Amino acid sequence: MNDLNLLKLAMGVCLLGIAWLAFSIWCDRLRGLKGEDRANFLMYNVAGGAWLFAVFALCGGFYFLLDPILG
């Protein structure tokens, strides 16, 4: 493996870790809310969109992790 492939592997692992962290923080905050507070959190709070960030980080992590292995 060359240096670029090792960098992609490291970046993939880091992105997967970031995705896991962002999603777990988002879930903990969402579980603590009830009713209308939950709706307001999802609609108006910046942290409510953290699940979208987690999805993009997860997809990017899998790409960077699997690209050097399969490519």
All heavy atoms as TSV, in Angstrom:
chain	resi	resn	atom	element	x	y	z
A	1	MET	N	N	0.846	-1.179	0.000
A	1	MET	CA	C	0.000	0.000	0.000
A	1	MET	C	C	0.889	1.238	0.000
A	1	MET	O	O	1.886	1.281	0.695
A	1	MET	CB	C	-0.890	0.039	1.228
A	1	MET	CG	C	-1.931	-1.048	1.303
A	1	MET	SD	S	-3.097	-0.748	2.624
A	1	MET	CE	C	-4.448	-0.130	1.664
A	2	ASN	N	N	0.459	2.216	-0.743
A	2	ASN	CA	C	1.228	3.449	-0.771
A	2	ASN	C	C	0.674	4.431	0.268
A	2	ASN	O	O	-0.284	4.143	0.980
A	2	ASN	CB	C	1.226	4.052	-2.181
A	2	ASN	CG	C	-0.170	4.365	-2.675
A	2	ASN	OD1	O	-1.109	4.380	-1.902
A	2	ASN	ND2	N	-0.289	4.605	-3.961
A	3	ASP	N	N	1.308	5.577	0.347
A	3	ASP	CA	C	0.936	6.569	1.364
A	3	ASP	C	C	-0.479	7.096	1.169
A	3	ASP	O	O	-1.186	7.355	2.145
A	3	ASP	CB	C	1.925	7.736	1.342
A	3	ASP	CG	C	3.287	7.335	1.871
A	3	ASP	OD1	O	3.364	6.302	2.569
A	3	ASP	OD2	O	4.266	8.039	1.580
A	4	LEU	N	N	-0.905	7.256	-0.084
A	4	LEU	CA	C	-2.245	7.772	-0.350
A	4	LEU	C	C	-3.309	6.795	0.143
A	4	LEU	O	O	-4.314	7.204	0.739
A	4	LEU	CB	C	-2.421	8.041	-1.846
A	4	LEU	CG	C	-3.761	8.634	-2.261
A	4	LEU	CD1	C	-3.982	9.973	-1.590
A	4	LEU	CD2	C	-3.835	8.774	-3.764
A	5	ASN	N	N	-3.104	5.515	-0.068
A	5	ASN	CA	C	-4.073	4.527	0.407
A	5	ASN	C	C	-4.124	4.476	1.931
A	5	ASN	O	O	-5.194	4.324	2.512
A	5	ASN	CB	C	-3.743	3.142	-0.155
A	5	ASN	CG	C	-4.106	3.021	-1.611
A	5	ASN	OD1	O	-4.898	3.799	-2.130
A	5	ASN	ND2	N	-3.522	2.051	-2.278
A	6	LEU	N	N	-2.988	4.610	2.582
A	6	LEU	CA	C	-2.981	4.649	4.045
A	6	LEU	C	C	-3.684	5.893	4.576
A	6	LEU	O	O	-4.397	5.826	5.590
A	6	LEU	CB	C	-1.550	4.587	4.566
A	6	LEU	CG	C	-0.832	3.252	4.367
A	6	LEU	CD1	C	0.622	3.361	4.808
A	6	LEU	CD2	C	-1.540	2.155	5.126
A	7	LEU	N	N	-3.504	7.017	3.888
A	7	LEU	CA	C	-4.192	8.239	4.279
A	7	LEU	C	C	-5.703	8.089	4.111
A	7	LEU	O	O	-6.479	8.514	4.968
A	7	LEU	CB	C	-3.677	9.419	3.445
A	7	LEU	CG	C	-4.286	10.777	3.741
A	7	LEU	CD1	C	-3.954	11.191	5.165
A	7	LEU	CD2	C	-3.781	11.810	2.761
A	8	LYS	N	N	-6.136	7.447	3.016
A	8	LYS	CA	C	-7.562	7.223	2.814
A	8	LYS	C	C	-8.142	6.304	3.884
A	8	LYS	O	O	-9.249	6.535	4.370
A	8	LYS	CB	C	-7.812	6.618	1.431
A	8	LYS	CG	C	-7.701	7.597	0.302
A	8	LYS	CD	C	-8.014	6.903	-1.018
A	8	LYS	CE	C	-7.903	7.845	-2.184
A	8	LYS	NZ	N	-8.204	7.171	-3.455
A	9	LEU	N	N	-7.406	5.270	4.250
A	9	LEU	CA	C	-7.871	4.379	5.313
A	9	LEU	C	C	-8.014	5.113	6.641
A	9	LEU	O	O	-9.003	4.952	7.352
A	9	LEU	CB	C	-6.916	3.202	5.472
A	9	LEU	CG	C	-7.002	2.096	4.430
A	9	LEU	CD1	C	-5.874	1.105	4.633
A	9	LEU	CD2	C	-8.337	1.406	4.504
A	10	ALA	N	N	-7.027	5.923	6.980
A	10	ALA	CA	C	-7.082	6.686	8.224
A	10	ALA	C	C	-8.233	7.692	8.203
A	10	ALA	O	O	-8.947	7.862	9.196
A	10	ALA	CB	C	-5.757	7.402	8.457
A	11	MET	N	N	-8.437	8.318	7.059
A	11	MET	CA	C	-9.524	9.286	6.928
A	11	MET	C	C	-10.882	8.588	7.045
A	11	MET	O	O	-11.806	9.124	7.650
A	11	MET	CB	C	-9.407	10.006	5.597
A	11	MET	CG	C	-10.206	11.232	5.471
A	11	MET	SD	S	-9.570	12.111	4.054
A	11	MET	CE	C	-10.938	13.118	3.668
A	12	GLY	N	N	-10.990	7.391	6.475
A	12	GLY	CA	C	-12.227	6.637	6.574
A	12	GLY	C	C	-12.555	6.257	8.008
A	12	GLY	O	O	-13.692	6.380	8.456
A	13	VAL	N	N	-11.559	5.809	8.745
A	13	VAL	CA	C	-11.774	5.446	10.142
A	13	VAL	C	C	-12.160	6.681	10.954
A	13	VAL	O	O	-13.069	6.627	11.792
A	13	VAL	CB	C	-10.517	4.763	10.719
A	13	VAL	CG1	C	-10.610	4.609	12.221
A	13	VAL	CG2	C	-10.301	3.416	10.050
A	14	CYS	N	N	-11.517	7.800	10.712
A	14	CYS	CA	C	-11.841	9.041	11.431
A	14	CYS	C	C	-13.262	9.510	11.114
A	14	CYS	O	O	-13.999	9.915	12.013
A	14	CYS	CB	C	-10.841	10.136	11.086
A	14	CYS	SG	S	-9.222	9.880	11.802
A	15	LEU	N	N	-13.656	9.445	9.845
A	15	LEU	CA	C	-15.009	9.866	9.483
A	15	LEU	C	C	-16.067	8.952	10.097
A	15	LEU	O	O	-17.124	9.416	10.513
A	15	LEU	CB	C	-15.167	9.908	7.963
A	15	LEU	CG	C	-14.616	11.148	7.277
A	15	LEU	CD1	C	-14.682	10.989	5.770
A	15	LEU	CD2	C	-15.373	12.387	7.707
A	16	LEU	N	N	-15.800	7.664	10.158
A	16	LEU	CA	C	-16.748	6.751	10.800
A	16	LEU	C	C	-16.870	7.048	12.294
A	16	LEU	O	O	-17.962	7.004	12.859
A	16	LEU	CB	C	-16.335	5.307	10.564
A	16	LEU	CG	C	-16.508	4.786	9.141
A	16	LEU	CD1	C	-15.938	3.378	9.027
A	16	LEU	CD2	C	-17.950	4.821	8.720
A	17	GLY	N	N	-15.750	7.367	12.927
A	17	GLY	CA	C	-15.790	7.742	14.341
A	17	GLY	C	C	-16.547	9.032	14.580
A	17	GLY	O	O	-17.332	9.146	15.528
A	18	ILE	N	N	-16.360	10.002	13.710
A	18	ILE	CA	C	-17.076	11.273	13.820
A	18	ILE	C	C	-18.572	11.056	13.616
A	18	ILE	O	O	-19.398	11.642	14.318
A	18	ILE	CB	C	-16.509	12.293	12.819
A	18	ILE	CG1	C	-15.122	12.737	13.260
A	18	ILE	CG2	C	-17.432	13.487	12.666
A	18	ILE	CD1	C	-14.372	13.545	12.213
A	19	ALA	N	N	-18.928	10.221	12.650
A	19	ALA	CA	C	-20.345	9.932	12.399
A	19	ALA	C	C	-20.981	9.277	13.613
A	19	ALA	O	O	-22.095	9.639	14.023
A	19	ALA	CB	C	-20.487	9.038	11.175
A	20	TRP	N	N	-20.285	8.310	14.216
A	20	TRP	CA	C	-20.820	7.648	15.396
A	20	TRP	C	C	-21.001	8.634	16.546
A	20	TRP	O	O	-22.032	8.630	17.237
A	20	TRP	CB	C	-19.895	6.502	15.808
A	20	TRP	CG	C	-20.293	5.880	17.090
A	20	TRP	CD1	C	-21.319	5.006	17.298
A	20	TRP	CD2	C	-19.712	6.125	18.363
A	20	TRP	NE1	N	-21.389	4.682	18.627
A	20	TRP	CE2	C	-20.415	5.355	19.304
A	20	TRP	CE3	C	-18.655	6.912	18.793
A	20	TRP	CZ2	C	-20.100	5.360	20.648
A	20	TRP	CZ3	C	-18.334	6.909	20.131
A	20	TRP	CH2	C	-19.055	6.146	21.040
A	21	LEU	N	N	-20.017	9.500	16.755
A	21	LEU	CA	C	-20.082	10.475	17.839
A	21	LEU	C	C	-21.222	11.466	17.625
A	21	LEU	O	O	-22.002	11.739	18.539
A	21	LEU	CB	C	-18.744	11.213	17.957
A	21	LEU	CG	C	-18.637	12.245	19.072
A	21	LEU	CD1	C	-18.746	11.551	20.422
A	21	LEU	CD2	C	-17.329	12.996	18.957
A	22	ALA	N	N	-21.348	12.016	16.405
A	22	ALA	CA	C	-22.397	12.996	16.133
A	22	ALA	C	C	-23.780	12.370	16.299
A	22	ALA	O	O	-24.682	12.977	16.878
A	22	ALA	CB	C	-22.232	13.554	14.724
A	23	PHE	N	N	-23.957	11.158	15.807
A	23	PHE	CA	C	-25.265	10.520	15.912
A	23	PHE	C	C	-25.603	10.161	17.355
A	23	PHE	O	O	-26.744	10.314	17.783
A	23	PHE	CB	C	-25.318	9.272	15.028
A	23	PHE	CG	C	-26.701	8.711	14.894
A	23	PHE	CD1	C	-27.654	9.369	14.140
A	23	PHE	CD2	C	-27.042	7.536	15.536
A	23	PHE	CE1	C	-28.932	8.863	14.021
A	23	PHE	CE2	C	-28.317	7.016	15.427
A	23	PHE	CZ	C	-29.268	7.682	14.662
A	24	SER	N	N	-24.633	9.723	18.130
A	24	SER	CA	C	-24.915	9.371	19.522
A	24	SER	C	C	-25.248	10.612	20.352
A	24	SER	O	O	-26.140	10.556	21.207
A	24	SER	CB	C	-23.753	8.610	20.141
A	24	SER	OG	O	-22.600	9.421	20.224
A	25	ILE	N	N	-24.581	11.723	20.102
A	25	ILE	CA	C	-24.906	12.965	20.808
A	25	ILE	C	C	-26.305	13.425	20.445
A	25	ILE	O	O	-27.096	13.825	21.301
A	25	ILE	CB	C	-23.858	14.056	20.496
A	25	ILE	CG1	C	-22.533	13.722	21.164
A	25	ILE	CG2	C	-24.345	15.427	20.957
A	25	ILE	CD1	C	-21.390	14.623	20.736
A	26	TRP	N	N	-26.637	13.343	19.152
A	26	TRP	CA	C	-27.958	13.745	18.695
A	26	TRP	C	C	-29.044	12.877	19.331
A	26	TRP	O	O	-30.069	13.381	19.777
A	26	TRP	CB	C	-28.015	13.658	17.167
A	26	TRP	CG	C	-29.331	14.014	16.596
A	26	TRP	CD1	C	-29.804	15.265	16.367
A	26	TRP	CD2	C	-30.362	13.113	16.180
A	26	TRP	NE1	N	-31.056	15.196	15.834
A	26	TRP	CE2	C	-31.419	13.884	15.710
A	26	TRP	CE3	C	-30.477	11.730	16.168
A	26	TRP	CZ2	C	-32.583	13.319	15.220
A	26	TRP	CZ3	C	-31.641	11.165	15.681
A	26	TRP	CH2	C	-32.674	11.959	15.221
A	27	CYS	N	N	-28.826	11.564	19.395
A	27	CYS	CA	C	-29.816	10.649	19.988
A	27	CYS	C	C	-30.008	10.930	21.472
A	27	CYS	O	O	-31.142	10.902	21.969
A	27	CYS	CB	C	-29.388	9.205	19.779
A	27	CYS	SG	S	-29.684	8.594	18.132
A	28	ASP	N	N	-28.935	11.190	22.195
A	28	ASP	CA	C	-29.046	11.479	23.626
A	28	ASP	C	C	-29.857	12.745	23.872
A	28	ASP	O	O	-30.700	12.785	24.772
A	28	ASP	CB	C	-27.665	11.631	24.253
A	28	ASP	CG	C	-26.942	10.319	24.403
A	28	ASP	OD1	O	-27.612	9.260	24.324
A	28	ASP	OD2	O	-25.708	10.343	24.589
A	29	ARG	N	N	-29.630	13.759	23.070
A	29	ARG	CA	C	-30.392	15.002	23.242
A	29	ARG	C	C	-31.855	14.801	22.872
A	29	ARG	O	O	-32.742	15.353	23.512
A	29	ARG	CB	C	-29.792	16.120	22.392
A	29	ARG	CG	C	-28.489	16.609	22.922
A	29	ARG	CD	C	-28.006	17.794	22.158
A	29	ARG	NE	N	-26.707	18.221	22.657
A	29	ARG	CZ	C	-26.033	19.226	22.152
A	29	ARG	NH1	N	-26.509	19.894	21.135
A	29	ARG	NH2	N	-24.867	19.555	22.664
A	30	LEU	N	N	-32.124	14.036	21.830
A	30	LEU	CA	C	-33.492	13.819	21.393
A	30	LEU	C	C	-34.273	12.980	22.397
A	30	LEU	O	O	-35.456	13.236	22.639
A	30	LEU	CB	C	-33.508	13.141	20.021
A	30	LEU	CG	C	-34.880	12.993	19.364
A	30	LEU	CD1	C	-35.455	14.368	19.048
A	30	LEU	CD2	C	-34.777	12.167	18.105
A	31	ARG	N	N	-33.648	11.983	22.997
A	31	ARG	CA	C	-34.329	11.125	23.974
A	31	ARG	C	C	-34.723	11.880	25.231
A	31	ARG	O	O	-35.678	11.506	25.910
A	31	ARG	CB	C	-33.441	9.956	24.354
A	31	ARG	CG	C	-33.354	8.924	23.286
A	31	ARG	CD	C	-32.541	7.740	23.756
A	31	ARG	NE	N	-32.239	6.878	22.622
A	31	ARG	CZ	C	-31.071	6.344	22.374
A	31	ARG	NH1	N	-30.067	6.564	23.197
A	31	ARG	NH2	N	-30.877	5.591	21.322
A	32	GLY	N	N	-34.004	12.936	25.541
A	32	GLY	CA	C	-34.300	13.701	26.752
A	32	GLY	C	C	-35.469	14.650	26.606
A	32	GLY	O	O	-35.922	15.230	27.593
A	33	LEU	N	N	-36.010	14.810	25.406
A	33	LEU	CA	C	-37.090	15.764	25.171
A	33	LEU	C	C	-38.426	15.041	25.029
A	33	LEU	O	O	-38.490	13.888	24.629
A	33	LEU	CB	C	-36.806	16.572	23.915
A	33	LEU	CG	C	-35.528	17.403	23.927
A	33	LEU	CD1	C	-35.295	18.027	22.576
A	33	LEU	CD2	C	-35.604	18.482	25.001
A	34	LYS	N	N	-39.496	15.752	25.309
A	34	LYS	CA	C	-40.837	15.195	25.209
A	34	LYS	C	C	-41.708	16.113	24.342
A	34	LYS	O	O	-41.551	17.320	24.345
A	34	LYS	CB	C	-41.488	15.081	26.582
A	34	LYS	CG	C	-40.724	14.264	27.566
A	34	LYS	CD	C	-41.152	12.827	27.494
A	34	LYS	CE	C	-40.554	12.064	28.645
A	34	LYS	NZ	N	-39.586	11.107	28.295
A	35	GLY	N	N	-42.626	15.525	23.603
A	35	GLY	CA	C	-43.687	16.232	22.902
A	35	GLY	C	C	-43.257	17.366	22.010
A	35	GLY	O	O	-42.506	17.200	21.053
A	36	GLU	N	N	-43.760	18.555	22.347
A	36	GLU	CA	C	-43.527	19.734	21.511
A	36	GLU	C	C	-42.065	20.171	21.542
A	36	GLU	O	O	-41.554	20.711	20.560
A	36	GLU	CB	C	-44.426	20.880	21.966
A	36	GLU	CG	C	-44.426	22.037	20.988
A	36	GLU	CD	C	-45.471	23.067	21.334
A	36	GLU	OE1	O	-46.598	22.692	21.690
A	36	GLU	OE2	O	-45.133	24.257	21.235
A	37	ASP	N	N	-41.383	19.936	22.649
A	37	ASP	CA	C	-39.960	20.260	22.720
A	37	ASP	C	C	-39.168	19.439	21.703
A	37	ASP	O	O	-38.222	19.933	21.100
A	37	ASP	CB	C	-39.410	20.000	24.121
A	37	ASP	CG	C	-39.941	20.987	25.137
A	37	ASP	OD1	O	-40.323	22.107	24.728
A	37	ASP	OD2	O	-39.966	20.636	26.327
A	38	ARG	N	N	-39.576	18.203	21.501
A	38	ARG	CA	C	-38.914	17.332	20.524
A	38	ARG	C	C	-39.117	17.868	19.105
A	38	ARG	O	O	-38.188	17.915	18.310
A	38	ARG	CB	C	-39.449	15.923	20.637
A	38	ARG	CG	C	-38.770	14.952	19.715
A	38	ARG	CD	C	-39.293	13.572	19.901
A	38	ARG	NE	N	-38.754	13.038	21.152
A	38	ARG	CZ	C	-38.758	11.783	21.484
A	38	ARG	NH1	N	-39.314	10.895	20.696
A	38	ARG	NH2	N	-38.222	11.378	22.616
A	39	ALA	N	N	-40.334	18.316	18.796
A	39	ALA	CA	C	-40.618	18.873	17.475
A	39	ALA	C	C	-39.824	20.154	17.251
A	39	ALA	O	O	-39.273	20.369	16.164
A	39	ALA	CB	C	-42.110	19.129	17.316
A	40	ASN	N	N	-39.757	21.013	18.262
A	40	ASN	CA	C	-38.979	22.245	18.136
A	40	ASN	C	C	-37.500	21.948	17.958
A	40	ASN	O	O	-36.804	22.628	17.208
A	40	ASN	CB	C	-39.197	23.146	19.349
A	40	ASN	CG	C	-40.559	23.784	19.336
A	40	ASN	OD1	O	-41.176	23.939	18.283
A	40	ASN	ND2	N	-41.044	24.147	20.510
A	41	PHE	N	N	-37.003	20.940	18.654
A	41	PHE	CA	C	-35.592	20.561	18.526
A	41	PHE	C	C	-35.287	20.108	17.107
A	41	PHE	O	O	-34.278	20.472	16.524
A	41	PHE	CB	C	-35.272	19.443	19.522
A	41	PHE	CG	C	-33.878	18.893	19.399
A	41	PHE	CD1	C	-32.791	19.614	19.852
A	41	PHE	CD2	C	-33.655	17.655	18.838
A	41	PHE	CE1	C	-31.519	19.111	19.759
A	41	PHE	CE2	C	-32.386	17.132	18.730
A	41	PHE	CZ	C	-31.311	17.877	19.195
A	42	LEU	N	N	-36.170	19.291	16.541
A	42	LEU	CA	C	-35.942	18.774	15.194
A	42	LEU	C	C	-36.084	19.850	14.130
A	42	LEU	O	O	-35.412	19.802	13.098
A	42	LEU	CB	C	-36.901	17.615	14.904
A	42	LEU	CG	C	-36.654	16.352	15.701
A	42	LEU	CD1	C	-37.758	15.355	15.432
A	42	LEU	CD2	C	-35.308	15.757	15.362
A	43	MET	N	N	-36.952	20.822	14.356
A	43	MET	CA	C	-37.222	21.819	13.329
A	43	MET	C	C	-36.293	23.031	13.401
A	43	MET	O	O	-35.864	23.529	12.369
A	43	MET	CB	C	-38.674	22.308	13.447
A	43	MET	CG	C	-39.690	21.239	13.130
A	43	MET	SD	S	-39.639	20.735	11.413
A	43	MET	CE	C	-40.317	22.157	10.634
A	44	TYR	N	N	-36.015	23.513	14.602
A	44	TYR	CA	C	-35.372	24.816	14.731
A	44	TYR	C	C	-33.971	24.803	15.315
A	44	TYR	O	O	-33.244	25.775	15.199
A	44	TYR	CB	C	-36.252	25.739	15.581
A	44	TYR	CG	C	-37.638	25.885	15.014
A	44	TYR	CD1	C	-38.735	25.402	15.698
A	44	TYR	CD2	C	-37.830	26.482	13.785
A	44	TYR	CE1	C	-40.008	25.523	15.172
A	44	TYR	CE2	C	-39.094	26.612	13.251
A	44	TYR	CZ	C	-40.179	26.135	13.944
A	44	TYR	OH	O	-41.432	26.244	13.419
A	45	ASN	N	N	-33.568	23.742	15.952
A	45	ASN	CA	C	-32.266	23.695	16.588
A	45	ASN	C	C	-31.209	23.252	15.578
A	45	ASN	O	O	-31.421	22.317	14.811
A	45	ASN	CB	C	-32.313	22.721	17.765
A	45	ASN	CG	C	-31.126	22.862	18.670
A	45	ASN	OD1	O	-30.111	23.425	18.293
A	45	ASN	ND2	N	-31.242	22.327	19.871
A	46	VAL	N	N	-30.084	23.909	15.578
A	46	VAL	CA	C	-28.999	23.552	14.664
A	46	VAL	C	C	-28.527	22.129	14.917
A	46	VAL	O	O	-28.234	21.376	13.989
A	46	VAL	CB	C	-27.829	24.557	14.803
A	46	VAL	CG1	C	-26.657	24.125	13.955
A	46	VAL	CG2	C	-28.283	25.952	14.427
A	47	ALA	N	N	-28.493	21.729	16.178
A	47	ALA	CA	C	-28.062	20.371	16.514
A	47	ALA	C	C	-29.076	19.327	16.059
A	47	ALA	O	O	-28.752	18.153	15.976
A	47	ALA	CB	C	-27.830	20.251	18.017
A	48	GLY	N	N	-30.303	19.749	15.737
A	48	GLY	CA	C	-31.295	18.810	15.239
A	48	GLY	C	C	-30.907	18.239	13.886
A	48	GLY	O	O	-31.308	17.138	13.530
A	49	GLY	N	N	-30.095	18.955	13.132
A	49	GLY	CA	C	-29.637	18.461	11.843
A	49	GLY	C	C	-28.364	17.645	11.926
A	49	GLY	O	O	-27.782	17.307	10.902
A	50	ALA	N	N	-27.935	17.314	13.131
A	50	ALA	CA	C	-26.702	16.544	13.286
A	50	ALA	C	C	-26.825	15.148	12.694
A	50	ALA	O	O	-25.833	14.564	12.285
A	50	ALA	CB	C	-26.310	16.456	14.765
A	51	TRP	N	N	-28.043	14.624	12.619
A	51	TRP	CA	C	-28.212	13.304	12.013
A	51	TRP	C	C	-27.832	13.345	10.542
A	51	TRP	O	O	-27.278	12.390	10.016
A	51	TRP	CB	C	-29.643	12.800	12.186
A	51	TRP	CG	C	-30.648	13.614	11.433
A	51	TRP	CD1	C	-31.303	14.715	11.887
A	51	TRP	CD2	C	-31.070	13.404	10.089
A	51	TRP	NE1	N	-32.109	15.207	10.903
A	51	TRP	CE2	C	-32.000	14.421	9.780
A	51	TRP	CE3	C	-30.772	12.461	9.114
A	51	TRP	CZ2	C	-32.620	14.517	8.544
A	51	TRP	CZ3	C	-31.394	12.573	7.883
A	51	TRP	CH2	C	-32.305	13.580	7.608
A	52	LEU	N	N	-28.102	14.467	9.857
A	52	LEU	CA	C	-27.735	14.601	8.446
A	52	LEU	C	C	-26.219	14.642	8.297
A	52	LEU	O	O	-25.659	13.997	7.400
A	52	LEU	CB	C	-28.371	15.858	7.867
A	52	LEU	CG	C	-28.215	16.092	6.377
A	52	LEU	CD1	C	-28.875	14.953	5.601
A	52	LEU	CD2	C	-28.834	17.405	5.984
A	53	PHE	N	N	-25.544	15.363	9.178
A	53	PHE	CA	C	-24.088	15.390	9.180
A	53	PHE	C	C	-23.527	13.995	9.416
A	53	PHE	O	O	-22.561	13.580	8.777
A	53	PHE	CB	C	-23.589	16.366	10.255
A	53	PHE	CG	C	-22.114	16.335	10.457
A	53	PHE	CD1	C	-21.266	16.894	9.518
A	53	PHE	CD2	C	-21.564	15.729	11.578
A	53	PHE	CE1	C	-19.889	16.858	9.703
A	53	PHE	CE2	C	-20.207	15.689	11.762
A	53	PHE	CZ	C	-19.359	16.252	10.820
A	54	ALA	N	N	-24.161	13.258	10.330
A	54	ALA	CA	C	-23.706	11.895	10.629
A	54	ALA	C	C	-23.861	10.980	9.420
A	54	ALA	O	O	-22.992	10.150	9.157
A	54	ALA	CB	C	-24.480	11.335	11.820
A	55	VAL	N	N	-24.932	11.138	8.661
A	55	VAL	CA	C	-25.141	10.306	7.470
A	55	VAL	C	C	-24.068	10.601	6.427
A	55	VAL	O	O	-23.500	9.681	5.820
A	55	VAL	CB	C	-26.553	10.519	6.900
A	55	VAL	CG1	C	-26.694	9.906	5.515
A	55	VAL	CG2	C	-27.589	9.932	7.831
A	56	PHE	N	N	-23.774	11.868	6.187
A	56	PHE	CA	C	-22.735	12.215	5.217
A	56	PHE	C	C	-21.359	11.742	5.665
A	56	PHE	O	O	-20.564	11.263	4.858
A	56	PHE	CB	C	-22.713	13.720	4.948
A	56	PHE	CG	C	-23.834	14.180	4.074
A	56	PHE	CD1	C	-24.690	15.183	4.482
A	56	PHE	CD2	C	-24.045	13.611	2.828
A	56	PHE	CE1	C	-25.724	15.613	3.680
A	56	PHE	CE2	C	-25.076	14.026	2.013
A	56	PHE	CZ	C	-25.920	15.033	2.441
A	57	ALA	N	N	-21.064	11.865	6.948
A	57	ALA	CA	C	-19.779	11.379	7.465
A	57	ALA	C	C	-19.698	9.861	7.364
A	57	ALA	O	O	-18.638	9.312	7.041
A	57	ALA	CB	C	-19.588	11.831	8.913
A	58	LEU	N	N	-20.797	9.184	7.583
A	58	LEU	CA	C	-20.825	7.731	7.478
A	58	LEU	C	C	-20.571	7.287	6.038
A	58	LEU	O	O	-19.759	6.396	5.786
A	58	LEU	CB	C	-22.168	7.204	7.975
A	58	LEU	CG	C	-22.338	5.707	8.040
A	58	LEU	CD1	C	-21.441	5.146	9.134
A	58	LEU	CD2	C	-23.782	5.365	8.320
A	59	CYS	N	N	-21.238	7.925	5.088
A	59	CYS	CA	C	-21.041	7.578	3.676
A	59	CYS	C	C	-19.605	7.878	3.233
A	59	CYS	O	O	-18.978	7.066	2.545
A	59	CYS	CB	C	-22.027	8.337	2.797
A	59	CYS	SG	S	-23.735	7.837	3.020
A	60	GLY	N	N	-19.098	9.029	3.619
A	60	GLY	CA	C	-17.720	9.369	3.282
A	60	GLY	C	C	-16.724	8.437	3.933
A	60	GLY	O	O	-15.713	8.057	3.333
A	61	GLY	N	N	-16.998	8.052	5.170
A	61	GLY	CA	C	-16.114	7.126	5.865
A	61	GLY	C	C	-16.048	5.776	5.180
A	61	GLY	O	O	-14.970	5.205	5.008
A	62	PHE	N	N	-17.209	5.259	4.771
A	62	PHE	CA	C	-17.208	3.979	4.066
A	62	PHE	C	C	-16.499	4.083	2.721
A	62	PHE	O	O	-15.788	3.172	2.308
A	62	PHE	CB	C	-18.626	3.454	3.858
A	62	PHE	CG	C	-19.180	2.757	5.062
A	62	PHE	CD1	C	-20.386	3.129	5.599
A	62	PHE	CD2	C	-18.489	1.727	5.674
A	62	PHE	CE1	C	-20.903	2.501	6.704
A	62	PHE	CE2	C	-18.986	1.087	6.783
A	62	PHE	CZ	C	-20.198	1.480	7.300
A	63	TYR	N	N	-16.675	5.208	2.030
A	63	TYR	CA	C	-15.996	5.382	0.749
A	63	TYR	C	C	-14.479	5.377	0.942
A	63	TYR	O	O	-13.763	4.649	0.253
A	63	TYR	CB	C	-16.426	6.682	0.070
A	63	TYR	CG	C	-15.591	7.005	-1.135
A	63	TYR	CD1	C	-15.777	6.323	-2.325
A	63	TYR	CD2	C	-14.590	7.972	-1.063
A	63	TYR	CE1	C	-14.986	6.596	-3.429
A	63	TYR	CE2	C	-13.815	8.258	-2.155
A	63	TYR	CZ	C	-14.008	7.574	-3.332
A	63	TYR	OH	O	-13.238	7.836	-4.416
A	64	PHE	N	N	-14.005	6.201	1.866
A	64	PHE	CA	C	-12.552	6.295	2.069
A	64	PHE	C	C	-11.972	5.020	2.681
A	64	PHE	O	O	-10.800	4.726	2.503
A	64	PHE	CB	C	-12.201	7.498	2.933
A	64	PHE	CG	C	-12.228	8.792	2.178
A	64	PHE	CD1	C	-13.149	9.777	2.484
A	64	PHE	CD2	C	-11.333	9.026	1.150
A	64	PHE	CE1	C	-13.183	10.965	1.797
A	64	PHE	CE2	C	-11.349	10.215	0.445
A	64	PHE	CZ	C	-12.279	11.182	0.766
A	65	LEU	N	N	-12.795	4.270	3.403
A	65	LEU	CA	C	-12.308	3.032	3.993
A	65	LEU	C	C	-12.248	1.901	2.957
A	65	LEU	O	O	-11.292	1.136	2.917
A	65	LEU	CB	C	-13.215	2.635	5.164
A	65	LEU	CG	C	-12.746	1.462	6.017
A	65	LEU	CD1	C	-11.482	1.849	6.760
A	65	LEU	CD2	C	-13.836	1.097	7.001
A	66	LEU	N	N	-13.247	1.832	2.100
A	66	LEU	CA	C	-13.321	0.721	1.161
A	66	LEU	C	C	-12.604	0.990	-0.181
A	66	LEU	O	O	-12.263	0.042	-0.885
A	66	LEU	CB	C	-14.781	0.349	0.896
A	66	LEU	CG	C	-15.539	-0.191	2.099
A	66	LEU	CD1	C	-16.985	-0.460	1.737
A	66	LEU	CD2	C	-14.880	-1.441	2.636
A	67	ASP	N	N	-12.410	2.246	-0.525
A	67	ASP	CA	C	-11.759	2.563	-1.807
A	67	ASP	C	C	-10.349	1.967	-1.924
A	67	ASP	O	O	-10.054	1.324	-2.935
A	67	ASP	CB	C	-11.727	4.074	-2.021
A	67	ASP	CG	C	-11.151	4.472	-3.355
A	67	ASP	OD1	O	-11.537	3.837	-4.372
A	67	ASP	OD2	O	-10.305	5.390	-3.394
A	68	PRO	N	N	-9.483	2.117	-0.935
A	68	PRO	CA	C	-8.148	1.513	-1.071
A	68	PRO	C	C	-8.182	-0.020	-1.003
A	68	PRO	O	O	-7.343	-0.688	-1.608
A	68	PRO	CB	C	-7.351	2.062	0.108
A	68	PRO	CG	C	-8.137	3.140	0.690
A	68	PRO	CD	C	-9.542	2.970	0.245
A	69	ILE	N	N	-9.152	-0.556	-0.284
A	69	ILE	CA	C	-9.221	-2.012	-0.145
A	69	ILE	C	C	-9.725	-2.656	-1.432
A	69	ILE	O	O	-9.157	-3.630	-1.912
A	69	ILE	CB	C	-10.115	-2.383	1.055
A	69	ILE	CG1	C	-9.476	-1.888	2.355
A	69	ILE	CG2	C	-10.338	-3.890	1.108
A	69	ILE	CD1	C	-10.389	-2.011	3.556
A	70	LEU	N	N	-10.788	-2.114	-1.985
A	70	LEU	CA	C	-11.395	-2.703	-3.181
A	70	LEU	C	C	-10.794	-2.195	-4.485
A	70	LEU	O	O	-10.910	-2.842	-5.512
A	70	LEU	CB	C	-12.910	-2.428	-3.186
A	70	LEU	CG	C	-13.684	-3.016	-2.006
A	70	LEU	CD1	C	-15.124	-2.623	-2.094
A	70	LEU	CD2	C	-13.534	-4.522	-1.968
A	71	GLY	N	N	-10.212	-1.017	-4.429
A	71	GLY	CA	C	-9.682	-0.397	-5.646
A	71	GLY	C	C	-8.296	-0.747	-5.879
A	71	GLY	O	O	-7.625	-1.263	-6.621
